[in-house]
Amino acid sequence: MTDSQRAAFEAWYDTHDPRTPQSPFDRELACKAWQAALASPEVQALRKDAERYRLLRRGQHWSVTDGIGDTLQTEALDAAIDHARRIEGDGK
């Protein structure tokens, strides 16, 4: 776990555990569970997809066009992706 990941966990834990004072054992156990969740194959796949999307949305090396040849950027790209996900049943 990197220092920034640990800091993110600590900030989250401090705002989500209402017990005061907090047990160091409970904090460490929660941290280990958080690390395991981050390392899960599902979370890793989601991170990979998110990184792909960030690169696509930035459009640094390519452009994205719709079915009629219009370039999709930012909100238009988001809307097109959301629409496709709804059609496929993966979106809300």
Sequence and secondary structure as in RCSB ss.txt:
>XXXX:A:sequence
MTDSQRAAFEAWYDTHDPRTPQSPFDRELACKAWQAALASPEVQALRKDAERYRLLRRGQHWSVTDGIGDTLQTE
ALDAAIDHARRIEGDGK
>XXXX:A:secstr
  HHHHHHHHHHHHHH   SS  HHHHHHHHHHHHHHHHSHHHHHHHHHHHHHHHHHHTSS  EE TTS EE HH
HHHHHHHHHHHHHT   
